[in-house]
Amino acid sequence: MSRVKKYFALSFVICLAGVCGVACSQEQSMAGKSEVEKIETKSPEVKTAPAAEVQEKAVEKAEAKSIEAQAEIDNNHPPIEPGFSCVDCHEIKLDANTTATQNWLYAETPGKEANEGVMPEDVFLKEVRKVIGGIKIESKTFVLGTSMNNRPLTTTAEFTLDPEKMMLYGFHEQGTEKLEHIKKNPYVSMNYHVEFNSFDVFLCCQILGRAELIDGENPEYEQLMINLLPYEDGARVPKDATPEQREEHLKKFRQGVKRGFYISKITIDRLTMINMEFVKEGHRRVQRWERKK
């Protein structure tokens, strides 16, 4: 065989090996890919549906079940969009094994049998009113936690408790970040506590709830201001004003703020209080109230 023929024969073998190698590599690669990825790599002639559509259908078929707090993602989990977390799709279950609070509330602890020392609901609600109750100037300042796009925010704001309905009301200027959070995600976390230097005087109130924003067009708006919220100082009523003049100033102020302020109504779903004074009365230091569904 001439050198030219040998050269072309060798070139053909090399090309054939290269093609086979690429085909084998692609086949192995396809075997390790998901159905969505396989569709994306097929030629246009054999593509049966857009990859995004297949992915969407796959996600629709997957039911987001409740999971334990310590659950981990496995290889069978559907693709996760950037920025999403477990809580966006799943209910996260907490039990006595995942939160110490459950032990403090109900389990056997030093000096207490299981479920011993739990306050009756009416007794505990009296304690709640004593700690965070009061209207107008007796309103309390809370740390308010909100969240949007998995980014939390904490701010401070005054709130007034309606003890009969177990709801909190606040007064807020429009355009603030926390209100934008609430518009997108109504679930909030709140905390009220007194300053302490030792555990002998520890007092803390933790709240989980749902927030609703009430604007000035709502008939409830002005009545909440009159009956609950401490707005009078902002009206700057002259000290020498007659009762009629005072009422006129307050009325004008209420009408004026409707355009620039929201009232928040927070439905308390769960309230947990830690108070060392409870121990002196034979109760557990941690007590909890939950709204009945």
N, C-alpha and C positions, 0 to 999 in steps of 0.2 A: 504493500500500500504506500502510495506517495506521501511525502510530508504534508502536502496540502490536504489530502483526504484524511490523514490522521488528525490534522488540526481541526477540521470541521467535525469529525466524529467525536473527538474529545470535547469540543465546544457543545455539541448536542447533548452529551451525557451530563456535562456540568449544568446546563440550562434545565434539563429534565430533573436533575436532583434538586436544583434550587426551587423549581415550581412545586415539586412534591413536598419539599420541606416547608414552604410557605403554606401550602394547603393543609398539611398536617398540623402546623402551628395554629392556623386559624381554627381548625376543627377542635383542637384541644382548648383553645381560648374560649370558643363558643360553648363548649361543654361546661365550663366553670362560670358562665354568665347567667344572670337571671333572664326570664322570658322577655322582660322589657328591653334589656340590653341586646338580646339576640335580634329582636325586631329592628332595633336601630342600626345594626350592622349588616342586615340583609340588603340585597339589591332592591331597587325601586319596584322591579317586576314582581317580587314575591312578598313585598311588605303588605300586610293585610290591614293594618290600622296604625295611626300615629302613635308613637311611643307614649306621649303624654296621656292619650286616651286610654291606653292599656293600663298605665300606671294609676290613672284615676279610678278605673274600674276595679283594679286590684285593691286599692285602698278602701273603696266602697264595700267590697266583700268582707274585708277584715273588720271584725267587731272590736271596738276598743273596750275591753273588759276592765273591771276593777283590778288593781294590782297592789301588792304589798310595797311598803316604802323602800324595802331593800332589793326590789326586783331589778334585774339587769337585762339589757337588750341581747337577744340571740340572733342567729343567722337567718331565721325565718321572719324577722320583723320587716314590715314594709318600709320603703325608703322614707326618710325623714327630711322634711324641708328645713333649710338653714333657719335658725332662730326659734324652732319649735322645741318644746320639752315634753316630758311625760304628762305633766298636768294639763296640757292643752287638749289631750284626747282621753286620758284615763282618770278615773277616780282613784286617788291614793288612799289605801286603807292603813290606819294606824291602830295598834292595839297595845296591850300592856307590855308586849315585848319590844315595842318601838318608841314608846314615850313614857318617861318617868312620871309624868303628870297623872296618868291612869293609876299608878301605884299609890301616889299621894291621895288621890280622890277616894279610891274604893278598896284597894288591896290591904292585906295584913301588913302592918308597919309596927315599929317599936311602940308599944303602949296601946295599940289599937288592933282589934280583930277585923277581919274583912267586913266592909260596909258599916263598921261601927264609927260613930262620930260624924256621920253625914247629917247636915242640917235639914230639917223639913223645909220645903220650898218657901212657905210663907215667912218663915223666920229668916231665911237667907235673903229674900227680897227686901225685907226691912233693913238688913245690913247694907245692901246695895244702895238703897235710897239714902241711908245715913252717910255713905262715903261719897257718892257721885250725884246725889239728888240736889234739888234746889233749882230755882229759876232766876232769871234776870242777873243781878250781880253775883248770885251764888253759883252761876255756871262754872264748870271746871275746864281747865286747859288739858287737852289730850294730845298725845302723839298719834297722828293719823298716817297709816300706811296704805298706799295705793300701788297699783301695778298696771303697766301697759307694755305689750310686746316683750314680756318676761323681764322688764326692767322695773324694779321696785323704787318707790319714793316715799320718804317720811317727811312730814311737816307737822307743825303744831297749830291747833285751832281750838277755839272755845266751843263747847257743846252743852246743851241743856237736856236733862233727862225728863221724859214723860214716863213716870213710874207705872202708870196704869197700863199703857200700851207697850212699855219697854222699848221705847224709841228715843233716839238722840237727834237733836236739831242744832245745826250750825249756821253761821252767817258768813258768806264768803264773797270776795270781789271776783267778778267775772274775768276770764282770761288767764287764770293761774294754772300752773301745770297740773296740780292735783285734781282740778275740775275736769281737765281734758282726759285725765286717766279715768275718772269716774264715768264720763260719758261713754268710754270704750269698754270699761270693765267695772261693774258696780260693786264687786266684792272688795271689802276693806277690812283692815285689821287696826285695832286701836289699843292704846295703853294709857292708863292713868296711874300714877304712883306718887307717894310722898317721899321726899328726900330722907334717907336713913344713913346712920353711921354704924348700926349694928343690927343683927337679925332679931333683936328683941322688939323692935318697932317697925318691922318690915310690913309694908302695905302696898299691894299692887293689884290693879284691876285690868284684865286682858279681855278684849272684845273682838268677836268676829261678826260681821254683819254685811248688809246690802244697802248701798246708798242710792238715793233718788234725788235729783236736783229739781227744785221748785222755782219757777221763774215768776216775775212780777205779774204775769197775766193770770196766774192761778189764784182763785178766790181765797185759798188757804193761806196765801203769802202774808197778807196784812194781819190776819188774826194771829198767826204764829209770832209775828213781831210784837204785837200788843200784849199777848198773853205769856210769852216765854222768853224772848230774846232780849239781851241787854243792849238795846240800841240807843237809849235815851241820852247817854253822854255825848254821842256823836251828833245829836241834834243841836247841841250848844244853846240851850234855852237860856235867855237872860235871867239872872238871879232875881231880878225884881219883877219878872213877868207875872201877870195875873193868871189864875187857873185857865181862863179862856185863851189868853195869849200863849200859854204853855201848850195847850192842846193844839192850837193852830200851828205852832212851830213843829210839834211832833208829827202832825198830819202831813205838813209839807215835806218833812224829812222822809217819811215813809213813802210818799209818792215819788220823791226824787231818787231814792236808791233802787227802785224797782227796775230801772233801766241798766243798772250797773252791778247788781249783786244777786247772787243765788242764795236760797236757803236749802241746806242739805237735810234730808230726812233719812236717818239710818235705822233700819230695822235690825235690832239685835237678835242674832241667831244663837250665839253662845257667849256666855259671860263667865269668866273664871276669876275668882278673887283669892289672893293669898294674904292672909291677915294673921299675925301672931296673936292678936287679941282673942281669936277664936279658941285657941288652945286653953286659955284661962277659963273658958266656959265649958270645957270638956269636949269641944268639937275638933275636927281636923283643921289644920291650918289652911288647907286648900279646899275650896268649895266651888261648885259649878251649877249654873242654871242654863238650860237649853230650851229653845222655843219648840213647842210641840207642833209637829207638821200636820 
